[in-house]
Amino acid sequence: MKLSVVIPAHNEEGCIEGTIRSLHEVLSREVIDHEILVINDNSRDGTEGILDALSKEIVNLRYIDNRPPNGFGFAVRRGLENFSGDAVAIYMADASDSPTDLVRFYRKLNEGFDCVFGSRWTKGGLVIDYPFHKKVFNRLANSFIQIVMQISYNDTTNAFKLYRAEVIRGIQPLLSYHFNLTVELPLKAIVRGYSYAVMPNSWTNRKFGVSKLKIREMGSRYLFIVLYCLIERWFSRKDYHRTKNRMMQSA
């Protein structure tokens, strides 16, 4: 099963090379067929130059310049429109995610699950240098999602997840423009009946650059997408459920 790794990158010249090299090294060592697809999201620093040089050296790497409008959600969506693998992972450019975790997720997906979701807040999870104000917002937001959606998964806002290609096709159309896409993807997969496993993962705060997440701007956007998924769950009569999708495709 070919694995695609989608990495959105905006002004990540300080860390993008190290992220790509460590990821490629681990996946190659584990003999995992893969591509690394970086979406250069209107970077104004040296990110594109680094990507251009690396793509000539690493055959598994390619990059796309994201056309406006820009932003995390748009960049990830561009990657999800252009990946070539049988499964796709969302992976952060700032090296906050671990390539060894990705290998574990890949092995788990091969057991037959449709998705593998990471959790930093379950037994075996690890966070290093997590800002206190972000942790407070994170735990409140995830507790709210658990209660409203009636799910046990406790880290829906975690971007680090792995999906089979058929899941990405089955949860269209995607609406989120920003970091709320990290919530839309798993909630739609759950509501539409795809199977998933939850595994602990580690998270390490960035050493270079600036976080793109603006908490003050995200509250209403997270709420919007959660309510959207809740309305689908309550009122769609499973019109978008994987079973109906497969029946329509076969017909």
Secondary structure, 3 states (H helix, E strand, C coil): CCEEEEEEECCCCCCHHHHHHHHHHHHHHCCCCEEEEEEECCCCCCHHHHHHHHHHHCCCEEEEECCCCCCHHHHHHHHHHHCCCCEEEECCCCCCCCHHHHHHHHHHHCCCCCEEEEECCCCCCEEECCCHHHHHHHHHHHHHHHHHHCCCCCCCCCCCEEEEHHHHHHCCCCCCCCCCHHHHHHHHHHHCCCCEEEEECEEECCCCCCCCCCHHHHHHHHHHHHHHHHHHHHHCCCCCCHHHHHHHHHC
